[in-house]
Amino acid sequence: MSDELLTSAEMGEADRLTIAAGPFDGYGLMQRAGEAVAAVVLRHYPSATHVHVLCGPGNNGGDGYVVARILAGNGVATTVWASGAPRPQSDAALAAAECPIAPRPLSGFVAEPGSIVVDALYGAGLTKPLSGDAARAVGIATDRRLPVVAVDLPSGVSGDSGKVLGVAFTATTTVTFARKKPGHLLLPGRERCGEIVLADIGIGDDIIVQLQPRAFENRPAHWLRDFPIPAVDAHKYKRGHVGVFSGGPSATGAARLSALAAARSGAGAVTVLSPGNAMQVNAAHLTSIMLRKTDDVSDIREFVGERRPSAFVLGPGFGVGERTRTFGLALLASGQPQGASAQVDGLVFDADAITAFREAPEILFEAARRPDAPALVMTPHDGEFARLFPDIAGDNVPSKLDKARAAATRANAVVVYKGADTVIAAPDGRAAINTNGAAWLATAGSGDVLSGITAGLLAQAMPAFEAACAAVWIHAETGSRFGPGLIAEDLPLALVPVLRELVEARQKMPIG
């Protein structure tokens, strides 16, 4: 599976293991990388009048010298601009020696309109901001709007965090090798990559398996086998029962959106748990969704004992305060209620359920660490994440991927760190970066629907990490397909074709 993501260090280890196993040595891998990039340039820009290849002093620059040699051999007018000489006797030095084009100093870089730039300066391993001649080259390419083909990653973008280090190229196409890097998917790096071409240069799947990567691009192949399909003899309670807590009379809509999404995603029964003073408001809007008065913790316990719900959503429109904290802690203690046979398997805490613990987050984390606590999924956006994890949210943890992982470990929860580059992280270190979202989802109530989808999948016994990954992908795919005009009320019904396709794909998978 090619969706695994490799950090810069893991990619270096993949190179080392491949060279050790043979048949390719380091220069052989460099040759194949350069060939892949040159093929993209020739295919995408067959009428290019001139190609400027910018070469750094390391292996990325070595790839560039191979590109320049191949392009020149194909009759393409090519100029090489070097930021420094490769280390003597290195693979890059060998590539430079075999390139028939004498390099010019990068300090003199100029490019005419209509030309193409191949960025082979630094790639994914860059750790400090671009400056000097390299920054000037970025400015020239940007100002003249020249097409840029980046080798591995646009120079100036961190391969591990996706952050722009000072300035960076904006590539039309990025050619990377073996596997993508987190910086290809995390913002703002993702916006700088253009089309990403994943090239096979001889690093086999057996090498990747040895690395045991723990991050991947969020796609159905990673969780489809766990996607729930009702058994022939299923009844509504076998398909799971979700409880969704409602806010007061003027804040009931969020819970209903979440409840409807839980039902659409397959939960056999869904109950809105409403304060007494909001019962009439909720009753006027609910049909297939059940309704139950829930004013205090004793009401929750009765509901769990009588109706055996398997998942809950707490937070959307619920309000922030002591009552929210009390309800949250009661739910985390409901994994095996006193003397009861009912068991709650999963919880989704969103919005107010997260913010309510900002003054005392450790109380929440301690409750989630209890061995009998239900699986917890938290779905914070940037602001909510910073309230609960202020130290992790700071710049001392540069990567959103690392932030989500650190938060998941601390909270013993699956953390869905929302945004255009949503990261889903599990306490055991697994993580996924989502890439199929769209700006149409940036609308009030969209997150409430995501919480409901997650709870609906949890209620059907889908494992928490896989359920969160599936919910994020389904939510994003639905929004992308719907497009302009989307509002949150559209989402639950719009889920249907996406869910149908997943069910059909799951049914085609071999058993076992």
C-alpha positions in Angstrom: 0.0 0.0 0.0 1.5 3.3 -1.1 -0.4 5.6 1.3 2.1 5.3 4.1 4.0 8.5 4.9 7.7 8.7 5.6 9.5 11.3 7.6 12.7 12.7 6.2 14.6 10.4 8.6 12.6 7.4 7.6 13.2 8.2 3.9 16.9 8.3 4.6 16.7 4.9 6.3 14.7 3.5 3.3 17.6 4.6 1.0 20.1 3.0 3.3 18.3 -0.3 3.6 17.7 -0.4 -0.2 21.4 0.2 -0.9 22.4 -2.5 1.6 20.0 -5.0 0.0 21.0 -4.2 -3.6 21.0 -4.2 -6.6 21.1 -0.4 -6.6 23.8 1.6 -5.0 23.3 5.2 -4.0 24.1 6.5 -7.4 21.8 4.0 -8.9 18.9 5.4 -6.9 19.9 8.9 -7.9 19.9 7.9 -11.5 16.4 6.5 -11.3 15.2 9.6 -9.4 16.6 11.9 -12.0 15.1 9.8 -14.8 11.7 10.0 -13.1 11.8 13.8 -12.9 13.1 14.2 -16.4 10.3 12.1 -17.7 7.8 14.4 -16.0 9.4 17.5 -17.5 9.4 16.0 -21.0 5.8 14.7 -20.7 4.3 17.9 -19.2 6.4 20.5 -21.1 7.2 19.0 -24.5 7.4 22.5 -26.1 9.5 24.2 -23.4 12.0 26.6 -24.9 14.5 26.4 -22.0 14.8 24.5 -18.7 16.7 25.9 -15.8 17.9 23.2 -13.3 18.7 24.6 -9.9 21.1 22.2 -8.0 21.9 22.2 -4.3 25.1 20.6 -3.0 23.5 17.5 -1.6 21.6 14.5 -3.0 18.7 16.6 -4.2 21.2 18.5 -6.3 22.6 15.2 -7.5 19.1 14.3 -8.8 19.1 17.7 -10.6 22.4 17.0 -12.4 20.9 13.7 -13.7 17.8 15.6 -14.9 19.9 18.1 -16.7 22.0 15.5 -18.4 18.9 13.6 -19.7 17.1 16.8 -20.8 20.2 17.9 -22.7 20.5 14.5 -24.3 16.9 14.9 -25.5 17.7 18.1 -27.3 16.2 20.4 -24.6 18.0 23.7 -24.0 19.2 23.4 -20.5 21.1 25.5 -18.0 22.4 24.3 -14.6 22.6 26.8 -11.7 24.5 25.5 -8.6 24.3 26.8 -5.1 27.6 25.0 -4.2 29.8 22.2 -5.1 28.8 18.6 -4.1 30.9 16.9 -1.4 33.9 15.2 -3.1 33.4 11.5 -4.0 29.7 11.7 -3.1 27.0 10.4 -5.3 26.0 14.0 -6.1 29.6 14.7 -7.2 29.6 11.7 -9.5 26.3 13.0 -11.0 27.7 16.5 -11.5 30.9 15.0 -13.2 28.7 13.0 -15.7 26.6 16.0 -16.5 27.9 17.7 -19.7 26.6 21.1 -18.8 29.0 23.3 -16.8 27.1 24.7 -13.8 26.8 28.5 -13.3 26.6 30.0 -9.9 23.1 30.3 -8.5 23.9 33.9 -7.6 23.6 34.8 -11.3 20.3 33.0 -11.9 18.1 34.6 -14.5 15.2 33.0 -16.4 13.3 34.2 -19.4 9.5 34.1 -19.8 8.3 30.7 -21.2 11.1 28.8 -19.5 10.8 26.0 -16.9 12.5 25.7 -13.5 13.5 22.3 -12.0 13.9 22.9 -8.3 16.6 20.5 -7.1 18.0 22.7 -4.4 17.1 21.1 -1.0 14.0 18.9 -1.1 12.4 17.4 2.0 15.4 17.4 4.3 15.6 21.2 4.7 15.7 22.3 8.4 16.5 26.1 8.2 14.9 28.9 6.2 15.9 29.6 2.7 18.1 32.7 2.3 20.5 34.4 0.0 20.7 33.1 -3.6 18.1 30.4 -3.0 15.6 32.9 -1.7 16.3 35.2 -4.6 15.7 32.3 -7.1 12.3 31.7 -5.4 11.5 35.4 -6.0 12.4 35.3 -9.6 10.4 32.1 -10.3 7.4 33.5 -8.4 7.5 37.0 -9.9 7.7 35.6 -13.5 5.1 32.9 -12.8 7.4 30.2 -14.2 6.3 26.6 -14.0 8.3 24.8 -11.4 8.9 21.0 -11.2 10.2 20.3 -7.7 12.4 17.3 -6.9 11.0 15.5 -3.8 9.5 18.7 -2.2 9.5 22.4 -3.1 12.6 23.9 -1.5 11.7 25.9 1.5 8.9 23.5 2.6 9.7 21.2 5.6 9.2 17.6 4.7 8.1 16.7 8.2 5.8 19.6 9.1 4.7 21.2 5.8 5.7 24.6 7.1 7.3 27.2 4.9 10.8 28.0 6.2 11.2 31.6 5.2 10.2 31.4 1.5 9.5 28.5 -0.7 8.9 27.6 -4.4 5.3 27.0 -5.5 5.6 24.0 -7.7 3.3 23.1 -10.6 4.4 19.5 -10.2 6.3 17.8 -7.4 8.0 14.4 -8.1 8.7 12.4 -4.9 10.0 8.9 -4.4 8.8 5.7 -2.8 6.3 7.4 -0.5 4.9 10.8 0.2 6.2 12.8 3.2 4.0 14.6 5.8 4.9 17.9 4.3 3.2 17.0 1.0 -0.1 16.8 2.8 0.1 19.2 5.7 -0.7 22.9 5.1 0.7 25.2 3.9 3.1 22.7 2.2 0.3 21.0 0.4 -0.6 24.2 -1.4 3.0 24.5 -2.6 3.3 21.1 -4.2 0.9 21.3 -7.1 0.4 17.9 -8.7 2.2 15.2 -6.7 3.8 12.4 -8.8 4.9 9.4 -6.8 7.8 7.7 -8.6 9.1 4.1 -8.1 12.9 4.3 -8.0 13.5 0.8 -6.7 12.6 1.1 -2.9 10.4 -1.9 -2.5 7.4 -2.5 -0.3 9.5 -4.9 1.7 11.8 -2.0 2.7 8.9 0.1 3.7 7.5 -2.7 5.9 10.8 -2.8 7.8 10.4 0.8 8.7 6.9 0.2 10.2 5.6 3.7 9.4 2.9 4.8 11.7 1.3 7.6 9.6 -0.6 7.4 6.4 -2.8 9.4 4.0 -6.4 8.8 5.1 -8.1 6.6 2.5 -10.7 3.9 2.7 -8.2 1.1 2.2 -6.9 1.6 5.7 -10.2 1.2 7.5 -12.7 -0.3 5.0 -12.4 -3.8 6.4 -13.7 -2.5 9.7 -16.6 -0.6 8.1 -19.9 -1.9 9.5 -22.4 -3.7 7.4 -25.6 -5.0 9.2 -26.0 -8.7 9.5 -29.0 -10.4 7.9 -30.7 -10.9 11.3 -29.8 -7.4 12.6 -32.5 -5.4 14.5 -32.2 -1.8 15.4 -30.4 -2.3 18.7 -27.9 -4.7 17.2 -26.9 -1.9 15.0 -26.0 0.3 18.0 -27.8 3.0 19.9 -26.4 6.6 20.1 -27.3 9.1 22.7 -26.7 12.8 21.8 -26.9 15.5 24.5 -28.9 18.6 23.6 -28.4 22.1 24.8 -31.1 24.4 26.3 -34.2 25.7 24.4 -32.2 28.1 22.3 -29.4 25.7 21.5 -30.9 22.5 20.3 -30.1 22.5 16.6 -26.5 21.2 16.9 -27.6 18.1 18.8 -30.3 17.3 16.2 -27.8 17.6 13.4 -25.4 15.3 15.2 -28.2 12.8 15.9 -29.4 12.7 12.3 -25.9 12.1 11.1 -25.5 9.2 13.6 -28.6 7.7 12.2 -27.6 8.2 8.6 -24.2 6.6 9.3 -25.9 3.4 10.3 -26.8 3.5 14.0 -30.0 1.5 14.5 -31.4 3.8 17.2 -30.6 7.4 18.2 -31.9 9.3 21.2 -31.6 13.1 21.8 -31.0 13.5 25.5 -32.7 16.9 26.2 -33.0 19.1 29.3 -36.5 19.3 30.5 -36.9 22.9 29.4 -36.0 22.0 25.8 -38.2 18.9 25.4 -40.9 20.7 23.5 -38.5 22.4 21.1 -36.8 19.2 20.3 -40.0 17.2 20.0 -41.3 19.7 17.4 -38.3 18.8 15.1 -37.8 15.1 15.7 -39.4 12.2 13.9 -37.3 9.0 13.7 -35.0 10.3 16.4 -36.1 9.4 19.9 -36.2 11.9 22.7 -35.6 11.6 26.5 -35.5 14.1 29.3 -32.0 14.2 30.8 -31.3 16.8 33.5 -28.7 15.2 35.7 -26.3 12.3 36.1 -28.9 10.0 37.6 -30.9 10.4 34.3 -27.8 9.3 32.4 -27.4 6.2 34.5 -31.0 5.3 34.1 -30.7 5.7 30.4 -27.6 3.5 30.2 -29.2 0.9 32.3 -32.5 0.8 30.5 -31.6 1.4 26.9 -28.0 0.2 26.7 -26.6 2.8 24.4 -23.2 2.0 22.9 -22.0 5.6 22.1 -22.6 9.2 23.1 -22.0 12.6 21.7 -21.4 15.4 24.2 -20.7 19.0 23.3 -22.5 20.4 20.3 -24.6 23.3 21.6 -24.4 22.0 25.1 -22.9 24.9 26.9 -19.7 25.3 28.9 -19.6 24.9 32.7 -19.7 22.6 35.7 -22.7 20.6 34.3 -20.8 19.8 31.1 -17.8 18.6 33.1 -20.0 16.5 35.4 -21.7 14.9 32.4 -18.4 14.2 30.7 -16.9 12.5 33.7 -20.0 10.5 34.3 -19.9 9.2 30.7 -16.2 8.3 31.1 -17.2 6.3 34.1 -19.9 4.5 32.2 -17.8 1.8 30.7 -19.2 -0.6 33.2 -21.9 1.0 35.4 -22.3 -0.2 38.9 -23.6 -3.7 38.8 -25.2 -3.3 35.3 -24.6 -5.4 32.3 -24.8 -2.5 29.9 -21.6 -1.1 28.6 -20.9 2.1 26.7 -18.2 1.5 24.1 -17.5 4.9 22.7 -17.7 8.6 23.4 -17.4 11.7 21.1 -16.5 14.9 22.8 -16.7 18.0 20.6 -17.0 21.7 21.0 -18.3 22.6 24.5 -17.3 19.3 26.0 -13.7 20.1 25.1 -13.7 23.8 26.2 -15.4 22.9 29.5 -12.2 21.2 30.7 -9.8 24.0 29.7 -9.1 25.1 33.3 -8.5 21.5 34.5 -7.7 19.3 31.5 -5.9 16.7 33.6 -9.1 15.7 35.3 -10.4 14.7 31.8 -7.3 12.9 30.9 -7.2 10.9 34.1 -10.8 9.8 33.6 -10.0 8.8 30.0 -7.0 6.7 31.3 -9.1 4.5 33.5 -8.9 0.9 32.2 -12.7 0.6 32.1 -13.3 4.0 30.4 -15.1 3.9 27.0 -13.0 4.8 24.0 -12.9 8.5 23.7 -12.7 10.5 20.4 -12.2 14.3 20.7 -12.7 16.5 17.7 -11.1 19.9 18.4 -10.5 22.7 15.9 -7.4 25.0 16.4 -8.9 27.1 19.2 -10.3 24.2 21.1 -7.0 22.3 20.7 -5.1 25.2 22.2 -7.5 25.5 25.2 -6.9 21.8 26.1 -3.3 21.4 25.1 -1.7 24.9 25.3 1.9 23.7 25.5 1.5 21.3 22.6 -0.2 23.9 20.5 2.8 26.2 20.7 5.6 26.5 18.2 7.8 24.1 20.3 6.0 21.3 18.5 6.2 22.4 14.9 4.2 19.7 13.1 0.4 19.4 13.2 1.0 15.6 12.9 3.3 15.6 16.0 0.9 17.9 17.9 -2.1 15.5 17.3 0.0 12.5 18.3 1.3 14.2 21.5 -2.3 15.2 22.4 -3.7 11.7 21.8 -1.0 10.1 24.0 -1.6 12.6 26.8 -5.3 12.3 26.7 -5.5 8.6 26.0 -8.0 9.5 23.3 -8.3 9.5 19.5 -7.8 13.1 18.6 -9.3 14.5 15.4 -7.4 17.8 15.0 -9.7 19.5 12.5 -8.9 21.8 9.7 -8.3 21.8 6.0 -5.5 19.2 6.7 -7.3 17.3 9.5 -5.0 14.9 11.4 -6.4 11.9 13.2 -4.2 10.4 15.9 -4.4 7.5 18.2 -2.8 7.0 21.6 -0.6 4.2 20.2 1.1 6.6 17.7 -0.9 5.7 14.6 -1.9 8.8 12.7 -3.6 9.8 9.4 -3.7 13.0 7.4 -6.9 13.7 5.5 -6.7 15.2 2.0 -10.2 15.0 0.4 -11.9 17.9 2.1 -13.1 21.2 0.6 -13.8 24.7 1.8 -17.5 24.2 1.4 -17.4 22.3 4.8 -16.4 25.6 6.5 -20.0 26.2 7.6 -21.8 26.3 10.9 -22.9 22.9 12.1 -20.5 20.9 9.9 -18.5 19.8 12.9 -21.7 18.6 14.6 -22.4 16.3 11.7 -18.9 14.9 11.9 -19.4 14.1 15.6 -22.6 12.3 14.7 -21.0 10.2 12.0 -18.2 9.2 14.3 -20.6 8.2 17.0 -22.8 6.2 14.6 -19.7 4.2 13.5 -18.6 3.7 17.1 -22.0 2.4 18.0 -21.7 -0.3 15.4 -18.5 -1.5 17.1 -16.0 0.0 14.6 -12.7 0.6 16.5 -12.3 4.2 17.6 -9.3 5.1 15.5 -10.7 3.5 12.3 -14.2 5.0 13.1 -12.7 8.5 13.4 -10.7 8.1 10.2 -13.7 6.8 8.3 -15.9 9.6 9.7 -13.5 12.3 8.6 -13.1 10.9 5.1 -16.9 10.4 4.7 -17.7 13.9 5.9 -15.0 15.5 3.7 -16.0 13.4 0.6 -19.6 14.4 1.1 -18.8 18.0 1.3 -16.5 17.9 -1.7 -19.1 16.2 -3.9 -21.9 18.5 -2.8 -19.9 21.7 -3.6 -21.2 25.3 -3.6 -24.3 26.1 -1.5 -23.6 23.4 1.1 -25.0 24.0 4.6 -24.9 21.7 7.5 -28.5 20.6 7.1 -27.6 19.2 3.6 -24.9 16.9 4.9 -26.8 14.0 6.6 -28.9 13.2 3.4 -25.9 13.8 1.2 -24.0 11.1 3.0 -26.1 8.4 1.4 -24.3 7.9 -1.9 -20.9 8.0 -0.2 -22.0 5.4 2.3 -23.6 3.2 -0.4 -20.3 3.1 -2.3 -18.4 2.2 0.8 -20.8 -0.6 1.6 -20.5 -2.0 -1.9 -16.8 -1.8 -1.8 -16.8 -3.6 1.6 -19.0 -6.3 0.4 -16.6 -7.1 -2.5 -13.7 -7.6 -0.1 -12.6 -11.2 0.5 -13.6 -12.6 3.9 -10.9 -13.0 6.4 
